[in-house]
């Protein structure tokens, strides 16, 4: 496995010849449009199959996985073109393994809205550890604003992707209510009501934990936010659930601004099982 940077005069065909792999392999592994020219400087992933199986009549992916001592999920990861296809044509070549396969273990996560394109989602799920459903809110009485996402959760679980439900300050109309944050962080009875109600939703949905995605917290509630996270963790762990927190992408511990000051990396890192640094926000600015 290696990365090749497109040079002047390169074509998919010439690169395929250079690395002794098929054109179809390069197109599939890099999600290329076969009818479009490559771009100078474009980075391409070059994977060299080690073991290939030719699909025969009467076989299934499940039986092939068993034959080679691998998993159905691994077959999907090695053959993304198979994802979402119920039937496979006889003669289709399936990659069982690659040369120089990566050995680093990692956890990956991604956000999804309830209206996400299901085809895009299904092609991402084999590579995700966690799918974060965005975004649940809470009302003034502590009840939870829920999503119509049962089919997404079912699909995620079919690919063995754990689901986290994201708690935000979102309102029923889709706007964000920053005024509710202060009460959530300072009124312990209200806080416990919200947490208890959210855990009920997590369990009803069959999800695996809570993701806290609360931004624009006034700086004076820096400590209270961390204490809220600790409270969440304690109640979640008692039910076998995990806590995941999204953090504003700071460049220094004393960075100024409403987005950053209440996000204390040390305190929140101690409270959470996992944290997600929202560095994609650097792209906005």
N, C-alpha and C positions, 0 to 999 in steps of 0.2 A: 504494500500500500504506500502510495506517495502522492504528493501534490505536484502537478505540472502547470507551469505558467505559460499561457499561450504566447507564442512568438509571431513575428510578422511572417505571413505566408502559410501559417498552420491551418489545417482543416481537421475536422473530426476524423476523416479517413486517414490522413497522414499521421496523426497522433496514435490512432489505433494500430497502424503498422509499426510505428516506432516502439510501442510497448507490447506488441503481439497479443492484443486483446481485440474483441469485436467492436465495431462501430456501435452496435446496439447496446453493448455493455456501458460504454462511455456516455451515451445519450441517456440511458436509464439511471445510471449512478449519479449523474449531475443534473437530472431533470432538464435536459436541454430540449430546445425546439430544433428538430432535425433540419428544418427548412431555413433556419436563420444562421448567419455567419457568426463565427466566434469573435470575441472582442480582444484586442491586444491587451495583454496583462491579466486576462481572465484566469482564475485559478480552477483547475480541474482535478477532481479526485480520480486517481487511477487505481483500480482494484484488480488484482489478478486472481481469478478463481483457482482453487487448489483441487477441490472435489466437486464434480458436476454429475447430477443425476438426470437422466432423460425420463420424463413422465410416461408411464405405460398405462394402458387401459386397465381399469379396475383398481388402480392405486388412489390413495388420498394423501394429502399433505401430512395427516396424522400418522398414517402407516409409514411414510417415508421418514418422518422424524424418528419414529421408533426404530426403524432399520439402521439409521446412522447414529443413534444415541444422542440425538439433539432434541430441540424443542420446536413446537409449532411457531412460537414467537421468534426464535432464531431464524427460521426459514423465511418468515415475513421480513425480518430485518435484512437478510441477505438477498431477498428478491422482492423489493417494494412493488414491482409491477403486479404481483399476485394479490396484494392487499385489496380487499373488497370484492374479489372475484370468487363466486361460489363454485364455478366449474373451471377445470384446467384442461386444455386440449392435449390429447396424446401427442407425444413428441416434444413437448415443451421442456426446455433445459432449465434445471433448477440448481442454483449454486448452494452446495451444502456447507462449504467452508472456503475461506480465502487464504492466500499466502500472506504471511506477516500480519495476521489479524491483531488488532489493538488489544492490549491486555489491561489497560487502565480501567478500573471500575469507577463509575461516577453516578450521581443522582441528577436527573434533569427534571425541570418543571416548566409549565407554560400556562398562561391564562387562556380562558375561553369564555365567550359570552354565550348566552342560551341560543342566539341566532347564528352561531358559527356554521359555516359551510361543512356539512357532514363528511363530504369527500375529503376535504382538506384535513379535517380532524382525524379521520380514520388512517390517513397516511402518516400522521404525526405520532399517533398513539403507541406504535411498537417501540418508539425510541424514548418515551416519556416514563419517568418514575412517578411523577405526580401531575395530575391535571387540576388546575385551580379554577373553580367555577366562580365567575365574577358577575355581579356582586350582590350579596345579600345585605339587607339593611335592618334597622330596628325602629320601632315606633315609640311614641312617648309613653306608652303603657308597658314597654318591654317586650312586646310581641315581635316576631321576626317577619320581615318582608322577604318572601321566598321567590324562587325562580321556577319556571317550567323547564326543568332540565333532566327529568327522569330518564329519557332516552339516551342522553349524552352520558350519564353516569353508567347506565347499562352497557353502552358501547365501550366506555373506558375500561370497565371491569372485564369485558370479554378479551381485552388485550393485556390484562393483568396490570393496568395502570391504576394506582391509588388516586382517590379523589379527595380534594380539600375544598371546603366551602369558604368563600372569602367574605369576611365581615367588614363592612364599610359603613360610612355615614350617609349612604344613599337614601333618598326619600322615595315614596311610591311613584312620584312623577318622573323619577330619574335624575333629579337634581341632587346636589350634595348639601346636607344640613350640618354645617359646622357648629351650629348652636347646640346640637345634641351631644357633642363630644364632651363638653365640660361636665354635664350631668353624669355621663357614662363613667368618667374618670374620678369623680369626686363623691358620688352618691353610691355607697357600697351596696345598699339594698337593691337599688335599681340595677347596678352592675351585675349583681348575682342573679337577678331575674333574667337579664339579657343573656348571660352565659348559660344558665340552666335551659332557657328556651332554645338557644342556639344548639346546645348539645342534643336536645330532643330532635331537632330538625336533622342534624348530622346523622343520628342513629336511624331516623325514619327513612332518610335517603340512602342509607347504607354506605355513607362516606367514611373516610378514615381519619379525618381531623379538621382542624380550623386553621384558616389563613387569615391573619389580621392585616388589613390593608387600609389603615386610617392615616390620612395625610393632613397637612395644614393644622397641626395641633399647636395651640399657643405655647410658647417656650416655657411659661411658668408651670406647665403640667408635665414637664419632662420626667420627673420622678413618678408622678401618678400614672403615667402611661406605662412605665416599666412595671409598676406594682399591679396594674391591670393585667399585663401580660403574664406575670407570675401567678395571679389568681386564675387566669384561664388555664395555664399549664397544669396547675394542681388539680383542677376539676376535670380536665381532659384526661390526664394520666390515670385518674381513678377509674375511668371508663375505657382504658386501653386505646385512647386516641392521641394524636400528636398535635403539636403547635408549630406553626410556620408563620413567620413574620416578614412582611415586605418592608424594606428600609430605603429611605431616600438616599441617592448616591452622593455621599459626602466626600469631599477631598481633604478635609481636615476636621478634627474633633470639635473645633470651635467655629465652624462655618456658620455664617449668619444667614437669616432668612427663615420665613415661616415654614417652609418645606423641610428644613433641616434640624433646627435647634432642639426640638423635642425628641428626635431620634438619637438616643444615646446608644452607640454601638455596643459598648461594654455591658450596660444594664440589660438591653434587649437581647443581646447575644447570650447572656447568662440565663435569660428566661425562656428562650425558644429552643425547640429541638433542631430547627433549621431556619436560616434566614435567607432572604432573596434580595440581592442588591439590585435596585431598579436602574441599572446603568443605561438602559435604553433612553432614559430621560435626557442624557447628555446629547443625544441626537436632536432633541427639540431645541436646544439652546446653543 
